[in-house]
Amino acid sequence: LSKEADRKKAALAVALAGTDDGGVCFYGSSTFTYWMQLERDMAPLLAGTRCWNAAFGGSCTDHLLEHAQELVFAHRPAVVVYFCGTNDLISGGEVSLAAQNFVDFVTMAKQHLPSVRCVYLEPTVTPFVRWLGDDMVARYMELGRDVRQYAAESGGLVEIVASA
């Protein structure tokens, strides 16, 4: 594993400490969809806690809102690890809408599962994103800043795992 992957796993371990029997749901776009060994990779961090992958490739933040009931809330997780917004940005969507859709997801999550913990994995500026140009890099950074600001103002509703 790369140093970045190790750092993110360590940050997730801290964020997921003390997870109860409700388990951990990983919800988002292809970054999670194609994580084929999620359960195996998370086993040392979650000490036998159930985890599952409810992500689907190509998803934007509005898709996650639309399918949250059946893919997440119906299974009553204790923690939701959320990664989405990059497809919104790459397809020309507004940063503010991607951030607001995450806020709306947290609101819905708290309505359905008042004790759920939400962990937001910030968008990663990959070599592909850098290839798309400085404007795209700036949009990724802005989305991360917007969600960090919401998390700071949310009174502990959201935990952030920062990207590099």
Summary of the structure (lengths in Angstrom):
residues: 164
radius of gyration: 14.8
end to end distance: 15.0
largest distance: 43.5
contacts: 507
relative contact order: 0.16
helix: 55%
strand: 13%
